[in-house]
Amino acid sequence: MKYNLSIKCIETALPKNSFKISSLKKKNPTWDIKKIIDKTGIEKIWYTKKDQTALDLGFEASKKVLKKINKKSIDTLIYVTQSPEYFLPSSACILQYKLGLNNHVKALDINLGCSGFVYALFVACSLVQNKMSKNILIVCADTYTKYIEDSDRTNKTIFSDGASATLVSRSKKKYLGNFLMGTDGSGYKDLIVENGASRTGFKNDKKINLFMNGAKIFMFTIANIPKNIEKLLTISKIKKKNIKTFFFHQGSKVILNSLKNSLKISNDQLYNNLRFLGNTVSSTIPFSLKQAYKEKKIKNNDLLVLSGFGVGLSWGSCIIKWNNLK
């Protein structure tokens, strides 16, 4: 199904702090830095200090959007994060207050990671389709680096902190859709922060660390995402050659190249902005769209595929027709 909704504005925010992957060699002399960079495609990581949260980054990105529109027009706020401000209340409620949005605004959190932006777009489409919303602010923000030890070679060299704010609005033309989602909860332990919540007890002295089984996440991606996209294109009656650009979740270079090869798409159709940004979880697709538009690599009426996948295990893809941003 296609929806009368379009992306109007995308803004992003990064922490002030960053480091080069090459700098990790000093503390970890056994690490093969060249091999790591060749595999991940990432040379720079952005991280927040202790006194900065994901909500702070989301607030920064949102303020940039509000400078371009009348904030009174926003009727829904969707906040996508796995780095909540508190266990309760919902971080979306706090962000609504901090941004000074009207009290009639519907505000909710979506606890999803790499697939979160596509899921939020789908929820936005559903709200507009049912005439519940007109202007929806989707804010994605995560600070995975707070869950990562310096000695964790797998995650330290991949994940960055960042946030994006995307305004989607009801439109006369159908710019979004179709969508095709999926879930395989049997792999929930392959990317997880086990400690700190109710399963282990809210009060415990165990470290709050991120664990990722990189091999299983890779196999899950290659086993599911190409099939998901092929089916999406089939039900949409669109050929791959007619898709201008595929915007996959920016997990790593090896994943992106494997998806490209599996789907048999051209180098020009694959977008990659990992090198100086890293994996910003739910914000990777908005970051990519904003940068590609700025670089004039996408233009009005281009057909694009967006596909997010990872923690959960969860995935979601959609086709959109691009229109110029504010």
N, C-alpha and C positions, 0 to 999 in steps of 0.2 A: 504494500500500500504506500502511496506517495502522499506527502503532507504539505499543506499550505503554510510553510514555515521556512525562514531563511536566516542564515548567520549574518548578523549586521555588524558586529564589532568583536575583535579579539585583542585583549591586552595581557601582558605577562609580567611576572616579577621574579627576580632571582635574589638570593642573599648577596651581601657584599663580599663574603669570604669564598675563596676558591683555592684549589691547589692543582698542580700539574701531576699527572700520573707518574711522570719520570722522577718526581721528588720523593716518591715512596721507596725508592731503591736504598736510600740512606739508612732507614730504619729496618728495611727488609732486604738485606743483601743477597738472599737466596732467590728472590723473585726475578723471573725473566721478564723484565719490563717490556722489552721489544715484542716478545711473544704475546703478552697480555694486550698491548695496544693493537697489534695486528688482528687479534681475535675479536676484541670488543669494538674497535674503531673509535675508542674514547681516549682523549688526551687531557681532558680537564674536568674537574668535579667541583660543584658548588655546594656549600654547606652552611647551615645556620649555627650560630653560637647558642649557648644554653638559654639565653634570655629572649630568643626569637623563636616563634612557633609557626606552624603551617598557617594558622589563622592570620597571623601578622602578614605573611606573604600574600594570602588571599585578599586581605584588606587592601594592600598596596595595588594589586592588579585591578581590583574592583573600582578603586578611586579613579584610575585612569579611564575606565569605561564611563563612569558617571560624569566626567568632565566633558564628554561628547554627547550626552543625552540628558533629557529631563528625568531625574531619578524618580519623580512621582509616577512616571509611566510604568515602572517595574511592578508587576503584580505577583511574581513568583521568584523565589531564590532557591536554587538547588546547589548544595555544597557537597562536593565529592571529596572524601578524604579517608585515609586510614591512619591519620595522625591527629586525632581529635584533641580539642583544647581540654576537655574533661570527659570522664565516662558519661556524665550527664551534667548539664542539659545538652541538647543538640547544639553543635557548633554553628549551625545555620541560624539559630535564634540569636546567638551572640553577634554574628556578622550582620544580621538585619539591624540590630541596635546600633552597632558601631558605624554602619553606613548611613544611618538616619533614614532608613526606608519606612514607608507608611506602615501602620499597624494592620492594614488589611492584606499585607503581603503574605502569601503562603510560603513557608520556609521549612525545608527538610534536608536531612543528611542522607547521602548514599554511601554506604561503607563498601566501596569497591576500589580496586587498584587500577591496573593497567587497562581494563575494559571500561572503566568508570565513565569516561567522557562520552562514549557511544551510548551507553545505557542512559546517561543523563539526557542526551539528545532524544532518545526514544521516549522517555518520560515526558519531556517537553512537548514532543509531537502529540502524545496522547492527551495532554492537558489542553492543548490548542484545539485538537480535533473535537474534544467534548465541550468546547467553548468555556473552559474554566480559566484560561489564561490568554494573554496577548503578547506580553513582553516578559521574557524569562531570562534571568541572569544565572548562568551556570559557572560556578567557581570550583576549580580543581586545585587542590593544594596538598602537598605531602612533604614530610621531612624524614624520609627513611634513614638518612645518615645518623640520626639520633639513636637508631637501633643497631648500629654497625660498629664493631670493634676495629681498632687500627690494624690488628693482625689478620683480619678476615679478607683474604686475597680475592675471594669470589665476589663479595659485595662491595668492598671498599673501592674497587676500580670501576664500578658500574653506576651506582645510584647517586643522583644529585637531588638536592632540595629545590623546589620551585613551585610556582603557582600560575594559574591562568584564569582569566575572567572572560566569558563569552556571552554576548547578548544575542539571543535568538528571538525573532518576532514573527507574528502572524503576517502572512503575505498573500497577495492575490494569486501568485503562481506557486506551483508545487516544486519546491527546491530540495526537499529532504525525502528520502525513502527510495527503495525499500530497506528494511532492517532484517537482520537474521542473527539471532543470539543463540548461546548455548552455555551449558554448565556441566562440569564433571567434578562433583564434590569429593569423589574418591581420592583425588590428588591434593586434598587440602593441606596435608603436611609437607608438601614439596616446596612451599613458599609460605613461611609462617613465623610469627612472633608468639611463642608458646606461653611465656610467663607474663604475669601482670593483670590478667583478667580473671573471670570467675572459675575457670577450670583449675587453675593453680592457686587461686586465692588472691584477692586484691592486695592484701598486705603480705608481701614475702620479700626475702632478701636475695632472691635470684635475679640475675641480670636480665634486662629486657633486650634480648638480642634477636636479630633477624637471621633466619636460616633459609637458604635456598639450595635445593638440589638442582644445580644447573643442567645436568644431563637430562633429568626427567622433564624439566620445564621445556628444554629444547625439543625433546621427542614429542611432548604433548602439542607443542606449537606446530611442528611439521606434520603431525598426524591429523590435526583438526582444522587449522586455518585455511590451507589451500582448498579443502573440500567445502568449507563454509563459504568461501568467496566464489568458487565455481558455481555453487548452488544459488547464491545471491544473484549472480549475473544471469543465470538461466531463468530464474523466476522474474527477473527484471527485463528479460529479453534484450540484453545488452552484450555486445561482444567485447572481449578484453582489449582489442585494438582501439576501441572507441573510448576507453578510459584514459584521460589525459595523464593522471598521476595516481598512484597508490600510496596512501598515507598510512603505513603500518605503525603500531606502537613501536617506539624506538627502544627496543630491548638491547640489541647488540648488533654489530656488523655481521657476525656469522649467522644470526637469525634472519636478518634482512636479506642477505644474499641467498640463503637457503630458500626463503619464500619466493624470491625472484626466480630462482632456477626451477622450483617446483611448479610455479604458475606459468613459467615460460613467458615472462614479460620482459620488456627491454630495459636497459640501464636508464634510459630517459624517463621511464614510467615509475621508477622507484625513487622515492625521496628519502634522503638521509641527512640529518643534521646532528648526529651524535658527537662529532669530533670535539667540539668545545662546549658541549652542553651536558652530555651524559644522559642517563635514563631518569627522567623526572616523573615517572610513574603515570598518574592519570592526566598529567599535563602535556605529555609528549606530542600528542596529535594537535592540540591547539598551538603549541610552540611551533610545530612544523608548518601548519597552515599559515600562521602569521608570517613566518620567515619566507616561505615560498611565495606568498603574495607580495611581500616587500621586495623580493628578488625578481618579481615579474615572471615567475615560472608558472603561475596560474592566472587565468583571466575570466571575465564574465562568461557564463554558460559552459565552462569546462565541466565535464563529468569526472568526478573524483570518487575513489573508494576509500573509506575510513575503516580501519580495523584495529581494535584493541583486544589484548589477550594476556592472560597471566594469572596472578594470584587468585585462588578460589577453589578450583580452577574455573575460570570464567572467560568467555569471549563474546564479542559482538562486532558486527560489521554493518556498514550501510553505504548507500550510494547517495551522493549529493550533487546538485548542480550549483556551481560556484557563482556568487555575485559579489561585486566589489564591496570592500569594507568601508566603514566610516573612519 
